[in-house]
Amino acid sequence: MADLHDLTALEQGALVRRGEVSSRELVDHYLERADRLDTVGAFVTLTPEQARSRAADAADAAAASGPLAGVPTAVKDLNLTAGVRTTFGSAAYDDFVPEESDGVVLAMEAAGLVSLGKTSTPEFGSPCYTEPDGRPPAVTPWDRTRMAGGSSGGAAAAVAAGLVPLAQGSDGGGSIRIPASCCGLVGLKPSRGRISGAPMYGDPIGLATAGPIARTVRDAAALLDVLAGRRPGDPSWAPAPAGTFLAACDRPPGRLRVARFVAPVIADVEVDPASVQAWEDASRLLASLGHEVEDVEVPLPREAVPVFETCWAVLTAMSTAPEGREHLLRPLTRWLSERGRAVSGPELGLAIGGMRRFAAQALTALAPYDLVLTPTLAAPPLPVGALRDDADPAADFEAQKRFTPWTSAWNVTGMPAVSLPLHWTDDELPVGVMLAARPAEEELLLAAAAQVEEAAPWAHRRPPGW
């Protein structure tokens, strides 16, 4: 029998349902690995006692709770988790313990998933790298001198290193797909309104959403089934799927019309040849599967960039430090917050309206196409510290844009998008490609992604130290 961590999350869930492995055995197995092998900066806080307690109840609920009941996972340190320290990646909150959990955590618990703890994130989830003050950086296990990406860097590092089989992340400008590309994983940003933001509703602009990070498309789909669904107070929601997202992975997608472009959206940058090669190879693969692949113009104009940045700065300014702890905030956070606080109410309203008009134009231009293909990132994972610049936060922000010139486009439009680990460099660094679909068409996106995975599988790849 394979080692437990070699199995997919769905395979582990099946073992629990059949009584061949207990949830407690899985939890102990992964806790031991996390304690011994977390050289990737994955976890901020481990909760072994709570995990073992929940595992004891998971077997009884397995049959009723779905295919992931009893399976270990982890929660990003941006999500409120009752009784568990939640720092939001900031030294200003290093002793904060929430009294209630948010909707994402409650959904995972209701499905019988067992969290081992909180995964690392940069301050308030803002940067596309995970290098929080006072903690080890999150790094890709494929090369521990290189970044895991952000802001769900700890979650991706944990999954890629085999410390949990799958994990929850969140994505306001690429924060699931960026670390998925850096760590050789599947990372899915769902449609706007697919997953509830209850009870905090911390993003009134509509850029951010939770989503799954996993080694396989089917595992990601199963976790999306857990996370998806509206709550009574939600301001918007995506239409319910026809079936489960997991079942969509078993349906042939049919012949699809795929738009593609490689020109950067938000920054002038020379795209690394590895990213271009990954995109070209993915184009050929999709064509070989019978799909029609067409070149299109970039659907968002460069004029949309400052509008997005205004909204992003205001969202950062909303993430305030407790009184008297403002000095603990990172230079980038302070710089963005100052930009955000300088925006007047009417200016923000105009920016939101402008962003929605740009989104409408892009959605209209892409409406004839079932999928859109781009690279995920402009380069393979960069060395730790390559983007961070505390002395010049403006330069830091521009460097982030050059590394991630496509991902935020689909946060603006609200389209679902997935990064797939289809390419590795000669020195074994993962390079993702990104597929996006029309809003609320996750089922089609997952069907196509599963077809791609079957044609060019990647789950057999293991990083050093696995």
N, C-alpha and C positions, 0 to 999 in steps of 0.2 A: 504494500500500500504506500502511496506517495505521502510525503510529509504533509501535515495539515495545511501549512501555509502555501503549499504548491497548488492546492485546490482553489477553485473559484468560490466566491461567496455563495453562489447558488448551489454548488456541490456541497459546501459545508452545511447549508441549510437543509439540504436533502438528507444528509447523514443524521442531523439532529432529529428530523421528523421520523426517520426510521429507527431511532434509538441506537444507532451504531456508534455515535459520538455524542457526548453531552455538551451542552453549552458551557458548562463549567470547565470541561477539558479544553475547549477552544479558547476560552478566556485565559486560563492558566498558560496555555501554549503561547498565546500572543503577549501576555504580560511578561513572560520570561524573555521573549524576544525583544520587547520594547526596553526592558531593563538592561539587557545585555548588548543590544545592537543599535540603539538609537544614537548613532554617530552622525545622523543626518539632520539634527535639529528639528525633529518632528513634533515632539510633545512639549508643551509648557507645563501641564499638570497631568499626572496619572492618578486615577481613582480606583485602585485595585479592590478595596473593600466594597465600594458601591457596585463595581462591575460583577464581583462574585455573588453579591446578594441578588442582583438582577438576573444573573445566569441561573440561579437556583429556581427562579420562577419561569424561565423562558421555555423549558421543555413542556410544561403543562399547557402553555399557550401556543405551542408551535403549530398545531394543526389548524387553529382558528386564525392565526395572525399572519399567515402568508409565508412565502418561500424564504424569507430572510430571518425568520424568528430564531433567536439563539445565536445569531452570527455577531461576532465582535465588530465594532466600528469605532469612530471617534468624531468629536464635535469641534468645529472651528472655534477658536477663542474669541470670536465676535458674537457668538450666540449665547443668549442668557440661558444658564443652566442652574436650576435651583440647588442651593447648597454647595455648589462647586465654584471655586475661584474663577472669575471671568475677567481677564485683564484688558481685552480689546487691543492687545499688542502694545500696550502703553505702560510705561513706568508710573504714570499718574494714577493708574488703577490696579496697582500690583497687589492690593489687599481687598479688592471688591468681591463680594460674594452675593449673588442675586437671591432673592426670596422666591422667584418663580422662573419657570422655563418658558422659552418662546415656543411658537407653534411648530417650528422645525424640530426642535428637540422632543416635544410631546409626540409628534407624529412618528419619530423613530422609536421612541419608547413603546408606543401603542402597537407597533409592528413587531415588537419582540427583539429588536436590535439591542445590543449591549455595548454601551460606550465605555471605552477604556480610559477616556480622559479628554483633555482639550489640546487641540493642535495649534501650532505656532502661526501667527499672522503678524504682519507689520502694523504699525500704529494706525488704528481705526480702519485697517484694510485698504489704505490708500495706495502705497507704492506697488509696483509690479515685481518687487523683490521682497524677500522675507528676512530682514536683518534687524530684529527688534533690539533696542538698547538693553544691555545687561544679560542677553541670552545668546546662545550660539545661533549662527545663521542657519536657515533651512537650506540644505544642499541636495542636489540630485545624487542618488546612489550610483549613478553611472560614472561620476567623477566628483568626488567629495570636495574638490577645490572650486566647483562651479555651482551656481545658484539653482535652487529648486523653483525659482519664480515666485510670483505672489499675485494676489495676496493670500491665496489658499496654499502657500508653500509647505507648511507643516503637514497639512492633510495629504498632499501629493507625495511628499517625501515618505510619509508613513506607509502609504499604499505601495509605492515603488520599492521600498526596502523590505516589504513583507512583514510590517509591524501590525497592520490590520488588512483585511482583504478588500475593503472599500471604505470610503469616508465621504462626509458631507463637506462641501465648500460653498462659497458664495462669490458672485461675479457682478461687479458694477461697471467694469470696463475691460474685462478679460480675465478676472481673477481666478476663474476655474480653468479656463483653456490655456492660459499662459503656463501655469505649473504643470498641467497635463503634458504639454509639449516638452517642457524641460525634463520631465521625469519619465517619459515614454508610456503615457497612460491615456485612457479615454476620459475626457472631461466635457461634460454637457452643461451648457447654459440654457435653461428652458425658456419658453416664451414668457413675455411679460404677463403677469397674472396667473401663471400656472401654479405657483407655490405661494401660499399666504405669507405675508410679512407680519402677521399678528404676534404679539399684541402691541409692539412698539411702532410699526409702520414708519421706520426710521428714514425711508427714502421716498419723500412725497413726489419726487420728479419721475420715478419709474425706471431708473437705470439698472438697479440691482435686484438680484434674485438668488436664492439658494439653488443648489444643484449637486449632482453626483460626480464623484471621481472614482474610477475603478480600473481594473486591468482589462476587462472585456466589455463589449457593448451590452451584452445581456445582463451583466451585473449592474451596469449603469442604468439600464432600463428598469430593472427590478427596484433599485433605490429610488428612481423617479416615481414609480408607482407608490412608494411609501410616502414621499414628500409631497406629491401633488394633491391638490384639492383646495377648495375655497373654505373660508371661515366666515361667519355671519357679518363681520365688520369690514370685510375686504372692500377697498374702493374700486377694484377691477378684478376680473378673473378671465382666464382662458376657457373656451368651451371644453366640456368633458370629452375625453377620447371615446372612440367607438367601443374599444375593449381595454385591455391592459397594455401598457407600454411594452411589457415583456413579451406578450403575444405578438406584438407588431414585429418583433425581431424575427419571427418565423414566417412572415408573409413576404413573398416576392414583391419588390417595389414596382415592378413593371418597367417599361422603357421610359426613362426620365430625360427631361431637358435640363441640362446643367450649364449655368453661366459660370464663367471664370474670368478672373482678372488678377494680376500680380502687382500692379502699380500700388504703392503705398497710399493710404487714405489720409492719414493725419500728419505725416511728416515727410520731409525730403530725405531719403536715406537710400544708400546703395544696398540692395538686398543680397545677403550672403548666398553664394552659389548653392550651398546645401539646401537652403529654403526653396530656391527656385527649382532645384532638382527634385525635391520632394513633391512640389506642386505639379511639375511636368509628369513625373511618374504616376501621380494620382490621376491626372487627366487621362493618361494612356490606360490606366487600369479601369477607370469608369467607362471609357470608350469600348474596351474589350468586353465589358459586361453588358454591352448593348445600349448604353446611354449616349445621348447626343450632347457633345460638349462644345460650347460656343464661347468665343471671346466677346466680352462686353466692356463698355466704359465703366470707370469707377462711378458707382451710383450716388455717392455723396460728394458734394463740392468741397473744396478746401475752406470755403467760407463758413462751413458748419463747425470747424474746429474751435474757434474762439467762443462760439455759442455753447458747445459742450463744455469747454473749460470753465466758463462762468458757472454753469450748473454744478460742475465737479467741485469748484472752489467753495460754493455755498454749502454743499453737502459736507465738506470737510469742516467748515466753520461751525456747523451744527454739532460736531463732535467735540464738546467742550470738556476741559479737565475739571475735577473738583476744585472748589475754591482753595486757594493757597498752594495748588500743585501745578499751576500753569507752567512754571519754570521747568518741569520735567518733560514737557512735550518736545518732540524732535524738531529741528530747524525746518524740515520740509513741511511738517504739520503747521507750524506757526506761520510760515510764509504763505501756504495755501489758505489758511484761515484768515489772514490779513486781506488777501485778495477777495475772499468770500464776504467778509464783513464790509468791504468797500462797495459792494453791490447793493443798490437800493431795491426796495420792494418792486417798484415798476420795472426796473431793469431786469430783475429776476423773472418777472412775469413775461416780459418780452423775450427773454432768452428761452424760456420753456416753450412759448408759442413758436419761436423760430426753430427750435429743435424739432418740434412736432411737424412743422411744415417741411423741413429737410427730410425727416423720416418718411413723410407721406410721398415726397417725390421719389425717394429711393424705392419704397415699396411698390409704387406704381411702375417704375422702370423695370423692377425685377419680377413683377407679377406673372409674366409669361413663362417663367422658369420654375422648375420644381426645386432645384438646389442651386447654391452658389458656392464655388470652390475658390479658396485663396490659401496662401500659406497661413500658418498660425502666427509665427514670429519671424522677424527679419533676420534672425541668426540662431544657431544652436545655443544652448545654455551658456551664459557668459560667466567669467570668473566672479567669485564673491567680491563685492565692492566695486565692480566695474561701472555700475550705474549710480550708486549712492554718492552724494556730494554734499556733506553737511555744511561746508563752507560756502557753497553756492547753490541753494535750493532750486533756483530757476534753471541752472544747468542740469541738475538732477532730474527735474521734471521733463526737460527737453530730451534728455538721454532716454528716459522711459518711453517717450513717444516714438523715438526712433527704433526702439526694440520691439514695440507693439503697435505697428502702424495700421493693423486691420481689426483687431478684436473689438474695440469700442464701437465700431460701426453698427454691430448687431445689438448692442445695448441701446443705442439711439433708436433703432427701428423696432426693437422688441422681438425680433426674430429668434427662434431657437437656433443654436449653433453648437457644433461638437468638434473638438480637436481629436484627431485619430493619429496614433503613433505608427505611421507608415514608412518612415525612413530613419536610417541610422547613418552617421558619418563613418568614414574609414576608421576613426579612432573611437567608435562605439558611443557616440553621443546621439541621443534621440532628437528627432526633428518632426514635429507634428504638421499635419495639414488640417484645414478647417472647412467643414461643410455647414452651410446654413440653409434653412428652409423657410417657407412662408410662416407667418405667425400662426401658432396653435397647430402646426403640422409636425409635431414631434414624432407621431407614429410613422409618417413617411420617412423622416430623417433617420429614425432608428432602423427602419427596414433597410434603407440604403446602406447605413453604416454597418449593419450586421452582414449584408451581402459583401461589402468590401472586406470586412474582417475574415469572412469565410474564404475569400479569394486570395488574401494576402495576410495570413494570421501572424500575430505578434506576441501572444500571451506566453509562448514558449521561451521568450527571451528573459534572461535573469541578469540583474546587475551584479557586480562584484560584492561579495559578502552576503549574498542571499541565503 
